[in-house]
Amino acid sequence: MKRSTARHFYQQYFLATRGASWLARQCAGVRLKILDDLMQWEVTNPTSEN
């Protein structure tokens, strides 16, 4: 992911956690779970072997 794309994603995500959006109405734990699912932090297997 390019740096500007990642920065744009995070800006949009955290802006959505404020105000009257459905995401803003979720508790912090739910918002973190959604972010975790979107970003797929955990990588269990390499995609290729050397």
mmCIF entry with sequence, helices, sheets and N, C-alpha, C, O atoms, coordinates in Angstrom:
data_MODEL
# 
_entry.id   MODEL 
# 
_entity.id                         1 
_entity.type                       polymer 
_entity.pdbx_number_of_molecules   1 
# 
_entity_poly.entity_id                      1 
_entity_poly.type                           'polypeptide(L)' 
_entity_poly.nstd_linkage                   no 
_entity_poly.nstd_monomer                   no 
_entity_poly.pdbx_seq_one_letter_code       MKRSTARHFYQQYFLATRGASWLARQCAGVRLKILDDLMQWEVTNPTSEN 
_entity_poly.pdbx_seq_one_letter_code_can   MKRSTARHFYQQYFLATRGASWLARQCAGVRLKILDDLMQWEVTNPTSEN 
_entity_poly.pdbx_strand_id                 A 
# 
loop_
_entity_poly_seq.entity_id 
_entity_poly_seq.num 
_entity_poly_seq.mon_id 
_entity_poly_seq.hetero 
1 1  MET n 
1 2  LYS n 
1 3  ARG n 
1 4  SER n 
1 5  THR n 
1 6  ALA n 
1 7  ARG n 
1 8  HIS n 
1 9  PHE n 
1 10 TYR n 
1 11 GLN n 
1 12 GLN n 
1 13 TYR n 
1 14 PHE n 
1 15 LEU n 
1 16 ALA n 
1 17 THR n 
1 18 ARG n 
1 19 GLY n 
1 20 ALA n 
1 21 SER n 
1 22 TRP n 
1 23 LEU n 
1 24 ALA n 
1 25 ARG n 
1 26 GLN n 
1 27 CYS n 
1 28 ALA n 
1 29 GLY n 
1 30 VAL n 
1 31 ARG n 
1 32 LEU n 
1 33 LYS n 
1 34 ILE n 
1 35 LEU n 
1 36 ASP n 
1 37 ASP n 
1 38 LEU n 
1 39 MET n 
1 40 GLN n 
1 41 TRP n 
1 42 GLU n 
1 43 VAL n 
1 44 THR n 
1 45 ASN n 
1 46 PRO n 
1 47 THR n 
1 48 SER n 
1 49 GLU n 
1 50 ASN n 
# 
_struct_asym.id          A 
_struct_asym.entity_id   1 
# 
loop_
_struct_conf.conf_type_id 
_struct_conf.id 
_struct_conf.pdbx_PDB_helix_id 
_struct_conf.beg_label_comp_id 
_struct_conf.beg_label_asym_id 
_struct_conf.beg_label_seq_id 
_struct_conf.pdbx_beg_PDB_ins_code 
_struct_conf.end_label_comp_id 
_struct_conf.end_label_asym_id 
_struct_conf.end_label_seq_id 
_struct_conf.pdbx_end_PDB_ins_code 
_struct_conf.beg_auth_comp_id 
_struct_conf.beg_auth_asym_id 
_struct_conf.beg_auth_seq_id 
_struct_conf.end_auth_comp_id 
_struct_conf.end_auth_asym_id 
_struct_conf.end_auth_seq_id 
_struct_conf.pdbx_PDB_helix_class 
_struct_conf.details 
_struct_conf.pdbx_PDB_helix_length 
HELX_P HELX_P1 AA1 ARG A 3  ? ALA A 16 ? ARG A 3  ALA A 16 1 ? 14 
HELX_P HELX_P2 AA2 ALA A 28 ? MET A 39 ? ALA A 28 MET A 39 1 ? 12 
# 
_struct_conf_type.id          HELX_P 
_struct_conf_type.criteria    ? 
_struct_conf_type.reference   ? 
# 
loop_
_atom_site.group_PDB 
_atom_site.id 
_atom_site.type_symbol 
_atom_site.label_atom_id 
_atom_site.label_alt_id 
_atom_site.label_comp_id 
_atom_site.label_asym_id 
_atom_site.label_entity_id 
_atom_site.label_seq_id 
_atom_site.pdbx_PDB_ins_code 
_atom_site.Cartn_x 
_atom_site.Cartn_y 
_atom_site.Cartn_z 
_atom_site.occupancy 
_atom_site.B_iso_or_equiv 
_atom_site.pdbx_formal_charge 
_atom_site.auth_seq_id 
_atom_site.auth_comp_id 
_atom_site.auth_asym_id 
_atom_site.auth_atom_id 
_atom_site.pdbx_PDB_model_num 
ATOM 1   N N  . MET A 1 1  ? 0.854   -1.177  0.000  1.00 0.00 ? 1  MET A N  1 
ATOM 2   C CA . MET A 1 1  ? 0.000   0.000   0.000  1.00 0.00 ? 1  MET A CA 1 
ATOM 3   C C  . MET A 1 1  ? 0.897   1.235   0.000  1.00 0.00 ? 1  MET A C  1 
ATOM 4   O O  . MET A 1 1  ? 1.826   1.337   0.801  1.00 0.00 ? 1  MET A O  1 
ATOM 5   N N  . LYS A 1 2  ? 0.616   2.157   -0.891 1.00 0.00 ? 2  LYS A N  1 
ATOM 6   C CA . LYS A 1 2  ? 1.408   3.375   -0.945 1.00 0.00 ? 2  LYS A CA 1 
ATOM 7   C C  . LYS A 1 2  ? 1.143   4.220   0.292  1.00 0.00 ? 2  LYS A C  1 
ATOM 8   O O  . LYS A 1 2  ? 0.062   4.160   0.877  1.00 0.00 ? 2  LYS A O  1 
ATOM 9   N N  . ARG A 1 3  ? 2.139   5.006   0.683  1.00 0.00 ? 3  ARG A N  1 
ATOM 10  C CA . ARG A 1 3  ? 2.032   5.817   1.886  1.00 0.00 ? 3  ARG A CA 1 
ATOM 11  C C  . ARG A 1 3  ? 0.844   6.771   1.831  1.00 0.00 ? 3  ARG A C  1 
ATOM 12  O O  . ARG A 1 3  ? 0.102   6.882   2.807  1.00 0.00 ? 3  ARG A O  1 
ATOM 13  N N  . SER A 1 4  ? 0.653   7.459   0.712  1.00 0.00 ? 4  SER A N  1 
ATOM 14  C CA . SER A 1 4  ? -0.447  8.412   0.620  1.00 0.00 ? 4  SER A CA 1 
ATOM 15  C C  . SER A 1 4  ? -1.796  7.696   0.687  1.00 0.00 ? 4  SER A C  1 
ATOM 16  O O  . SER A 1 4  ? -2.753  8.241   1.237  1.00 0.00 ? 4  SER A O  1 
ATOM 17  N N  . THR A 1 5  ? -1.886  6.494   0.138  1.00 0.00 ? 5  THR A N  1 
ATOM 18  C CA . THR A 1 5  ? -3.113  5.718   0.200  1.00 0.00 ? 5  THR A CA 1 
ATOM 19  C C  . THR A 1 5  ? -3.400  5.290   1.630  1.00 0.00 ? 5  THR A C  1 
ATOM 20  O O  . THR A 1 5  ? -4.542  5.366   2.082  1.00 0.00 ? 5  THR A O  1 
ATOM 21  N N  . ALA A 1 6  ? -2.380  4.846   2.342  1.00 0.00 ? 6  ALA A N  1 
ATOM 22  C CA . ALA A 1 6  ? -2.552  4.443   3.741  1.00 0.00 ? 6  ALA A CA 1 
ATOM 23  C C  . ALA A 1 6  ? -2.956  5.644   4.586  1.00 0.00 ? 6  ALA A C  1 
ATOM 24  O O  . ALA A 1 6  ? -3.849  5.542   5.427  1.00 0.00 ? 6  ALA A O  1 
ATOM 25  N N  . ARG A 1 7  ? -2.317  6.755   4.370  1.00 0.00 ? 7  ARG A N  1 
ATOM 26  C CA . ARG A 1 7  ? -2.653  7.956   5.137  1.00 0.00 ? 7  ARG A CA 1 
ATOM 27  C C  . ARG A 1 7  ? -4.099  8.371   4.865  1.00 0.00 ? 7  ARG A C  1 
ATOM 28  O O  . ARG A 1 7  ? -4.827  8.735   5.789  1.00 0.00 ? 7  ARG A O  1 
ATOM 29  N N  . HIS A 1 8  ? -4.509  8.316   3.616  1.00 0.00 ? 8  HIS A N  1 
ATOM 30  C CA . HIS A 1 8  ? -5.886  8.658   3.256  1.00 0.00 ? 8  HIS A CA 1 
ATOM 31  C C  . HIS A 1 8  ? -6.872  7.702   3.930  1.00 0.00 ? 8  HIS A C  1 
ATOM 32  O O  . HIS A 1 8  ? -7.899  8.133   4.454  1.00 0.00 ? 8  HIS A O  1 
ATOM 33  N N  . PHE A 1 9  ? -6.559  6.404   3.916  1.00 0.00 ? 9  PHE A N  1 
ATOM 34  C CA . PHE A 1 9  ? -7.429  5.422   4.561  1.00 0.00 ? 9  PHE A CA 1 
ATOM 35  C C  . PHE A 1 9  ? -7.597  5.737   6.040  1.00 0.00 ? 9  PHE A C  1 
ATOM 36  O O  . PHE A 1 9  ? -8.720  5.792   6.541  1.00 0.00 ? 9  PHE A O  1 
ATOM 37  N N  . TYR A 1 10 ? -6.486  5.945   6.742  1.00 0.00 ? 10 TYR A N  1 
ATOM 38  C CA . TYR A 1 10 ? -6.566  6.224   8.178  1.00 0.00 ? 10 TYR A CA 1 
ATOM 39  C C  . TYR A 1 10 ? -7.299  7.522   8.462  1.00 0.00 ? 10 TYR A C  1 
ATOM 40  O O  . TYR A 1 10 ? -8.072  7.599   9.417  1.00 0.00 ? 10 TYR A O  1 
ATOM 41  N N  . GLN A 1 11 ? -7.071  8.533   7.654  1.00 0.00 ? 11 GLN A N  1 
ATOM 42  C CA . GLN A 1 11 ? -7.793  9.796   7.854  1.00 0.00 ? 11 GLN A CA 1 
ATOM 43  C C  . GLN A 1 11 ? -9.294  9.584   7.696  1.00 0.00 ? 11 GLN A C  1 
ATOM 44  O O  . GLN A 1 11 ? -10.076 10.075  8.510  1.00 0.00 ? 11 GLN A O  1 
ATOM 45  N N  . GLN A 1 12 ? -9.695  8.872   6.679  1.00 0.00 ? 12 GLN A N  1 
ATOM 46  C CA . GLN A 1 12 ? -11.114 8.624   6.448  1.00 0.00 ? 12 GLN A CA 1 
ATOM 47  C C  . GLN A 1 12 ? -11.714 7.741   7.539  1.00 0.00 ? 12 GLN A C  1 
ATOM 48  O O  . GLN A 1 12 ? -12.832 7.981   7.993  1.00 0.00 ? 12 GLN A O  1 
ATOM 49  N N  . TYR A 1 13 ? -10.965 6.718   7.958  1.00 0.00 ? 13 TYR A N  1 
ATOM 50  C CA . TYR A 1 13 ? -11.464 5.817   9.000  1.00 0.00 ? 13 TYR A CA 1 
ATOM 51  C C  . TYR A 1 13 ? -11.688 6.573   10.303 1.00 0.00 ? 13 TYR A C  1 
ATOM 52  O O  . TYR A 1 13 ? -12.754 6.468   10.910 1.00 0.00 ? 13 TYR A O  1 
ATOM 53  N N  . PHE A 1 14 ? -10.692 7.332   10.731 1.00 0.00 ? 14 PHE A N  1 
ATOM 54  C CA . PHE A 1 14 ? -10.820 8.008   12.018 1.00 0.00 ? 14 PHE A CA 1 
ATOM 55  C C  . PHE A 1 14 ? -11.779 9.199   11.955 1.00 0.00 ? 14 PHE A C  1 
ATOM 56  O O  . PHE A 1 14 ? -12.372 9.555   12.973 1.00 0.00 ? 14 PHE A O  1 
ATOM 57  N N  . LEU A 1 15 ? -11.943 9.813   10.804 1.00 0.00 ? 15 LEU A N  1 
ATOM 58  C CA . LEU A 1 15 ? -12.991 10.817  10.664 1.00 0.00 ? 15 LEU A CA 1 
ATOM 59  C C  . LEU A 1 15 ? -14.371 10.171  10.797 1.00 0.00 ? 15 LEU A C  1 
ATOM 60  O O  . LEU A 1 15 ? -15.299 10.776  11.334 1.00 0.00 ? 15 LEU A O  1 
ATOM 61  N N  . ALA A 1 16 ? -14.494 8.951   10.308 1.00 0.00 ? 16 ALA A N  1 
ATOM 62  C CA . ALA A 1 16 ? -15.779 8.253   10.402 1.00 0.00 ? 16 ALA A CA 1 
ATOM 63  C C  . ALA A 1 16 ? -16.104 7.834   11.830 1.00 0.00 ? 16 ALA A C  1 
ATOM 64  O O  . ALA A 1 16 ? -17.261 7.554   12.144 1.00 0.00 ? 16 ALA A O  1 
ATOM 65  N N  . THR A 1 17 ? -15.092 7.788   12.703 1.00 0.00 ? 17 THR A N  1 
ATOM 66  C CA . THR A 1 17 ? -15.350 7.403   14.097 1.00 0.00 ? 17 THR A CA 1 
ATOM 67  C C  . THR A 1 17 ? -15.846 8.580   14.921 1.00 0.00 ? 17 THR A C  1 
ATOM 68  O O  . THR A 1 17 ? -16.129 8.430   16.110 1.00 0.00 ? 17 THR A O  1 
ATOM 69  N N  . ARG A 1 18 ? -15.952 9.733   14.310 1.00 0.00 ? 18 ARG A N  1 
ATOM 70  C CA . ARG A 1 18 ? -16.481 10.926  14.981 1.00 0.00 ? 18 ARG A CA 1 
ATOM 71  C C  . ARG A 1 18 ? -17.830 11.280  14.377 1.00 0.00 ? 18 ARG A C  1 
ATOM 72  O O  . ARG A 1 18 ? -18.197 10.782  13.313 1.00 0.00 ? 18 ARG A O  1 
ATOM 73  N N  . GLY A 1 19 ? -18.551 12.133  15.055 1.00 0.00 ? 19 GLY A N  1 
ATOM 74  C CA . GLY A 1 19 ? -19.792 12.647  14.488 1.00 0.00 ? 19 GLY A CA 1 
ATOM 75  C C  . GLY A 1 19 ? -20.941 11.676  14.595 1.00 0.00 ? 19 GLY A C  1 
ATOM 76  O O  . GLY A 1 19 ? -21.063 10.947  15.580 1.00 0.00 ? 19 GLY A O  1 
ATOM 77  N N  . ALA A 1 20 ? -21.785 11.666  13.581 1.00 0.00 ? 20 ALA A N  1 
ATOM 78  C CA . ALA A 1 20 ? -23.043 10.920  13.634 1.00 0.00 ? 20 ALA A CA 1 
ATOM 79  C C  . ALA A 1 20 ? -23.024 9.645   12.788 1.00 0.00 ? 20 ALA A C  1 
ATOM 80  O O  . ALA A 1 20 ? -24.083 9.066   12.544 1.00 0.00 ? 20 ALA A O  1 
ATOM 81  N N  . SER A 1 21 ? -21.869 9.198   12.339 1.00 0.00 ? 21 SER A N  1 
ATOM 82  C CA . SER A 1 21 ? -21.832 7.998   11.498 1.00 0.00 ? 21 SER A CA 1 
ATOM 83  C C  . SER A 1 21 ? -22.116 6.753   12.339 1.00 0.00 ? 21 SER A C  1 
ATOM 84  O O  . SER A 1 21 ? -22.002 6.785   13.564 1.00 0.00 ? 21 SER A O  1 
ATOM 85  N N  . TRP A 1 22 ? -22.483 5.669   11.680 1.00 0.00 ? 22 TRP A N  1 
ATOM 86  C CA . TRP A 1 22 ? -22.762 4.418   12.395 1.00 0.00 ? 22 TRP A CA 1 
ATOM 87  C C  . TRP A 1 22 ? -21.503 3.925   13.100 1.00 0.00 ? 22 TRP A C  1 
ATOM 88  O O  . TRP A 1 22 ? -21.584 3.317   14.167 1.00 0.00 ? 22 TRP A O  1 
ATOM 89  N N  . LEU A 1 23 ? -20.346 4.185   12.510 1.00 0.00 ? 23 LEU A N  1 
ATOM 90  C CA . LEU A 1 23 ? -19.093 3.744   13.121 1.00 0.00 ? 23 LEU A CA 1 
ATOM 91  C C  . LEU A 1 23 ? -18.814 4.496   14.420 1.00 0.00 ? 23 LEU A C  1 
ATOM 92  O O  . LEU A 1 23 ? -18.275 3.930   15.370 1.00 0.00 ? 23 LEU A O  1 
ATOM 93  N N  . ALA A 1 24 ? -19.183 5.767   14.453 1.00 0.00 ? 24 ALA A N  1 
ATOM 94  C CA . ALA A 1 24 ? -18.974 6.569   15.655 1.00 0.00 ? 24 ALA A CA 1 
ATOM 95  C C  . ALA A 1 24 ? -19.843 6.085   16.811 1.00 0.00 ? 24 ALA A C  1 
ATOM 96  O O  . ALA A 1 24 ? -19.500 6.295   17.975 1.00 0.00 ? 24 ALA A O  1 
ATOM 97  N N  . ARG A 1 25 ? -20.957 5.444   16.502 1.00 0.00 ? 25 ARG A N  1 
ATOM 98  C CA . ARG A 1 25 ? -21.859 4.970   17.551 1.00 0.00 ? 25 ARG A CA 1 
ATOM 99  C C  . ARG A 1 25 ? -21.414 3.643   18.153 1.00 0.00 ? 25 ARG A C  1 
ATOM 100 O O  . ARG A 1 25 ? -21.989 3.199   19.146 1.00 0.00 ? 25 ARG A O  1 
ATOM 101 N N  . GLN A 1 26 ? -20.409 3.006   17.575 1.00 0.00 ? 26 GLN A N  1 
ATOM 102 C CA . GLN A 1 26 ? -19.906 1.740   18.104 1.00 0.00 ? 26 GLN A CA 1 
ATOM 103 C C  . GLN A 1 26 ? -18.926 2.007   19.241 1.00 0.00 ? 26 GLN A C  1 
ATOM 104 O O  . GLN A 1 26 ? -18.278 3.053   19.273 1.00 0.00 ? 26 GLN A O  1 
ATOM 105 N N  . CYS A 1 27 ? -18.817 1.062   20.175 1.00 0.00 ? 27 CYS A N  1 
ATOM 106 C CA . CYS A 1 27 ? -17.840 1.230   21.251 1.00 0.00 ? 27 CYS A CA 1 
ATOM 107 C C  . CYS A 1 27 ? -16.429 1.044   20.682 1.00 0.00 ? 27 CYS A C  1 
ATOM 108 O O  . CYS A 1 27 ? -16.256 0.503   19.589 1.00 0.00 ? 27 CYS A O  1 
ATOM 109 N N  . ALA A 1 28 ? -15.444 1.492   21.426 1.00 0.00 ? 28 ALA A N  1 
ATOM 110 C CA . ALA A 1 28 ? -14.051 1.461   20.952 1.00 0.00 ? 28 ALA A CA 1 
ATOM 111 C C  . ALA A 1 28 ? -13.602 0.056   20.582 1.00 0.00 ? 28 ALA A C  1 
ATOM 112 O O  . ALA A 1 28 ? -12.895 -0.120  19.590 1.00 0.00 ? 28 ALA A O  1 
ATOM 113 N N  . GLY A 1 29 ? -13.996 -0.944  21.355 1.00 0.00 ? 29 GLY A N  1 
ATOM 114 C CA . GLY A 1 29 ? -13.606 -2.325  21.063 1.00 0.00 ? 29 GLY A CA 1 
ATOM 115 C C  . GLY A 1 29 ? -14.122 -2.805  19.721 1.00 0.00 ? 29 GLY A C  1 
ATOM 116 O O  . GLY A 1 29 ? -13.411 -3.496  18.992 1.00 0.00 ? 29 GLY A O  1 
ATOM 117 N N  . VAL A 1 30 ? -15.341 -2.447  19.392 1.00 0.00 ? 30 VAL A N  1 
ATOM 118 C CA . VAL A 1 30 ? -15.928 -2.833  18.105 1.00 0.00 ? 30 VAL A CA 1 
ATOM 119 C C  . VAL A 1 30 ? -15.209 -2.115  16.967 1.00 0.00 ? 30 VAL A C  1 
ATOM 120 O O  . VAL A 1 30 ? -14.920 -2.717  15.932 1.00 0.00 ? 30 VAL A O  1 
ATOM 121 N N  . ARG A 1 31 ? -14.920 -0.827  17.158 1.00 0.00 ? 31 ARG A N  1 
ATOM 122 C CA . ARG A 1 31 ? -14.196 -0.081  16.110 1.00 0.00 ? 31 ARG A CA 1 
ATOM 123 C C  . ARG A 1 31 ? -12.816 -0.678  15.868 1.00 0.00 ? 31 ARG A C  1 
ATOM 124 O O  . ARG A 1 31 ? -12.379 -0.770  14.721 1.00 0.00 ? 31 ARG A O  1 
ATOM 125 N N  . LEU A 1 32 ? -12.121 -1.085  16.929 1.00 0.00 ? 32 LEU A N  1 
ATOM 126 C CA . LEU A 1 32 ? -10.802 -1.705  16.767 1.00 0.00 ? 32 LEU A CA 1 
ATOM 127 C C  . LEU A 1 32 ? -10.904 -3.060  16.076 1.00 0.00 ? 32 LEU A C  1 
ATOM 128 O O  . LEU A 1 32 ? -10.041 -3.406  15.269 1.00 0.00 ? 32 LEU A O  1 
ATOM 129 N N  . LYS A 1 33 ? -11.942 -3.827  16.378 1.00 0.00 ? 33 LYS A N  1 
ATOM 130 C CA . LYS A 1 33 ? -12.140 -5.117  15.721 1.00 0.00 ? 33 LYS A CA 1 
ATOM 131 C C  . LYS A 1 33 ? -12.391 -4.919  14.232 1.00 0.00 ? 33 LYS A C  1 
ATOM 132 O O  . LYS A 1 33 ? -11.856 -5.662  13.409 1.00 0.00 ? 33 LYS A O  1 
ATOM 133 N N  . ILE A 1 34 ? -13.199 -3.924  13.880 1.00 0.00 ? 34 ILE A N  1 
ATOM 134 C CA . ILE A 1 34 ? -13.464 -3.621  12.474 1.00 0.00 ? 34 ILE A CA 1 
ATOM 135 C C  . ILE A 1 34 ? -12.164 -3.231  11.771 1.00 0.00 ? 34 ILE A C  1 
ATOM 136 O O  . ILE A 1 34 ? -11.884 -3.702  10.669 1.00 0.00 ? 34 ILE A O  1 
ATOM 137 N N  . LEU A 1 35 ? -11.373 -2.368  12.414 1.00 0.00 ? 35 LEU A N  1 
ATOM 138 C CA . LEU A 1 35 ? -10.096 -1.955  11.827 1.00 0.00 ? 35 LEU A CA 1 
ATOM 139 C C  . LEU A 1 35 ? -9.169  -3.160  11.663 1.00 0.00 ? 35 LEU A C  1 
ATOM 140 O O  . LEU A 1 35 ? -8.501  -3.294  10.638 1.00 0.00 ? 35 LEU A O  1 
ATOM 141 N N  . ASP A 1 36 ? -9.127  -4.027  12.659 1.00 0.00 ? 36 ASP A N  1 
ATOM 142 C CA . ASP A 1 36 ? -8.306  -5.231  12.590 1.00 0.00 ? 36 ASP A CA 1 
ATOM 143 C C  . ASP A 1 36 ? -8.735  -6.111  11.418 1.00 0.00 ? 36 ASP A C  1 
ATOM 144 O O  . ASP A 1 36 ? -7.893  -6.617  10.676 1.00 0.00 ? 36 ASP A O  1 
ATOM 145 N N  . ASP A 1 37 ? -10.045 -6.292  11.254 1.00 0.00 ? 37 ASP A N  1 
ATOM 146 C CA . ASP A 1 37 ? -10.551 -7.110  10.137 1.00 0.00 ? 37 ASP A CA 1 
ATOM 147 C C  . ASP A 1 37 ? -10.230 -6.474  8.790  1.00 0.00 ? 37 ASP A C  1 
ATOM 148 O O  . ASP A 1 37 ? -9.883  -7.176  7.840  1.00 0.00 ? 37 ASP A O  1 
ATOM 149 N N  . LEU A 1 38 ? -10.342 -5.157  8.701  1.00 0.00 ? 38 LEU A N  1 
ATOM 150 C CA . LEU A 1 38 ? -10.039 -4.472  7.444  1.00 0.00 ? 38 LEU A CA 1 
ATOM 151 C C  . LEU A 1 38 ? -8.568  -4.579  7.068  1.00 0.00 ? 38 LEU A C  1 
ATOM 152 O O  . LEU A 1 38 ? -8.226  -4.801  5.906  1.00 0.00 ? 38 LEU A O  1 
ATOM 153 N N  . MET A 1 39 ? -7.710  -4.420  8.057  1.00 0.00 ? 39 MET A N  1 
ATOM 154 C CA . MET A 1 39 ? -6.274  -4.387  7.783  1.00 0.00 ? 39 MET A CA 1 
ATOM 155 C C  . MET A 1 39 ? -5.645  -5.772  7.746  1.00 0.00 ? 39 MET A C  1 
ATOM 156 O O  . MET A 1 39 ? -4.532  -5.921  7.241  1.00 0.00 ? 39 MET A O  1 
ATOM 157 N N  . GLN A 1 40 ? -6.323  -6.783  8.265  1.00 0.00 ? 40 GLN A N  1 
ATOM 158 C CA . GLN A 1 40 ? -5.806  -8.152  8.287  1.00 0.00 ? 40 GLN A CA 1 
ATOM 159 C C  . GLN A 1 40 ? -4.393  -8.191  8.856  1.00 0.00 ? 40 GLN A C  1 
ATOM 160 O O  . GLN A 1 40 ? -3.452  -8.633  8.197  1.00 0.00 ? 40 GLN A O  1 
ATOM 161 N N  . TRP A 1 41 ? -4.265  -7.717  10.097 1.00 0.00 ? 41 TRP A N  1 
ATOM 162 C CA . TRP A 1 41 ? -2.956  -7.591  10.741 1.00 0.00 ? 41 TRP A CA 1 
ATOM 163 C C  . TRP A 1 41 ? -2.206  -8.908  10.823 1.00 0.00 ? 41 TRP A C  1 
ATOM 164 O O  . TRP A 1 41 ? -0.999  -8.947  10.583 1.00 0.00 ? 41 TRP A O  1 
ATOM 165 N N  . GLU A 1 42 ? -2.893  -9.974  11.153 1.00 0.00 ? 42 GLU A N  1 
ATOM 166 C CA . GLU A 1 42 ? -2.225  -11.242 11.393 1.00 0.00 ? 42 GLU A CA 1 
ATOM 167 C C  . GLU A 1 42 ? -1.956  -11.979 10.087 1.00 0.00 ? 42 GLU A C  1 
ATOM 168 O O  . GLU A 1 42 ? -2.874  -12.259 9.316  1.00 0.00 ? 42 GLU A O  1 
ATOM 169 N N  . VAL A 1 43 ? -0.707  -12.281 9.856  1.00 0.00 ? 43 VAL A N  1 
ATOM 170 C CA . VAL A 1 43 ? -0.320  -13.062 8.688  1.00 0.00 ? 43 VAL A CA 1 
ATOM 171 C C  . VAL A 1 43 ? 0.278   -14.349 9.227  1.00 0.00 ? 43 VAL A C  1 
ATOM 172 O O  . VAL A 1 43 ? 1.288   -14.315 9.929  1.00 0.00 ? 43 VAL A O  1 
ATOM 173 N N  . THR A 1 44 ? -0.325  -15.475 8.912  1.00 0.00 ? 44 THR A N  1 
ATOM 174 C CA . THR A 1 44 ? 0.116   -16.734 9.495  1.00 0.00 ? 44 THR A CA 1 
ATOM 175 C C  . THR A 1 44 ? 1.052   -17.524 8.594  1.00 0.00 ? 44 THR A C  1 
ATOM 176 O O  . THR A 1 44 ? 1.920   -18.235 9.100  1.00 0.00 ? 44 THR A O  1 
ATOM 177 N N  . ASN A 1 45 ? 0.908   -17.424 7.285  1.00 0.00 ? 45 ASN A N  1 
ATOM 178 C CA . ASN A 1 45 ? 1.737   -18.193 6.358  1.00 0.00 ? 45 ASN A CA 1 
ATOM 179 C C  . ASN A 1 45 ? 2.354   -17.264 5.321  1.00 0.00 ? 45 ASN A C  1 
ATOM 180 O O  . ASN A 1 45 ? 1.676   -16.364 4.824  1.00 0.00 ? 45 ASN A O  1 
ATOM 181 N N  . PRO A 1 46 ? 3.625   -17.463 4.985  1.00 0.00 ? 46 PRO A N  1 
ATOM 182 C CA . PRO A 1 46 ? 4.215   -16.671 3.919  1.00 0.00 ? 46 PRO A CA 1 
ATOM 183 C C  . PRO A 1 46 ? 3.541   -17.002 2.584  1.00 0.00 ? 46 PRO A C  1 
ATOM 184 O O  . PRO A 1 46 ? 3.039   -18.108 2.387  1.00 0.00 ? 46 PRO A O  1 
ATOM 185 N N  . THR A 1 47 ? 3.540   -16.035 1.682  1.00 0.00 ? 47 THR A N  1 
ATOM 186 C CA . THR A 1 47 ? 2.903   -16.248 0.386  1.00 0.00 ? 47 THR A CA 1 
ATOM 187 C C  . THR A 1 47 ? 3.803   -16.998 -0.582 1.00 0.00 ? 47 THR A C  1 
ATOM 188 O O  . THR A 1 47 ? 3.320   -17.579 -1.554 1.00 0.00 ? 47 THR A O  1 
ATOM 189 N N  . SER A 1 48 ? 5.096   -16.990 -0.328 1.00 0.00 ? 48 SER A N  1 
ATOM 190 C CA . SER A 1 48 ? 6.014   -17.745 -1.190 1.00 0.00 ? 48 SER A CA 1 
ATOM 191 C C  . SER A 1 48 ? 7.209   -18.216 -0.371 1.00 0.00 ? 48 SER A C  1 
ATOM 192 O O  . SER A 1 48 ? 7.534   -17.637 0.666  1.00 0.00 ? 48 SER A O  1 
ATOM 193 N N  . GLU A 1 49 ? 7.846   -19.255 -0.839 1.00 0.00 ? 49 GLU A N  1 
ATOM 194 C CA . GLU A 1 49 ? 9.015   -19.786 -0.159 1.00 0.00 ? 49 GLU A CA 1 
ATOM 195 C C  . GLU A 1 49 ? 10.256  -19.456 -0.957 1.00 0.00 ? 49 GLU A C  1 
ATOM 196 O O  . GLU A 1 49 ? 10.221  -19.398 -2.186 1.00 0.00 ? 49 GLU A O  1 
ATOM 197 N N  . ASN A 1 50 ? 11.350  -19.243 -0.254 1.00 0.00 ? 50 ASN A N  1 
ATOM 198 C CA . ASN A 1 50 ? 12.624  -18.926 -0.941 1.00 0.00 ? 50 ASN A CA 1 
ATOM 199 C C  . ASN A 1 50 ? 13.352  -20.171 -1.312 1.00 0.00 ? 50 ASN A C  1 
ATOM 200 O O  . ASN A 1 50 ? 14.435  -20.102 -1.893 1.00 0.00 ? 50 ASN A O  1 
# 
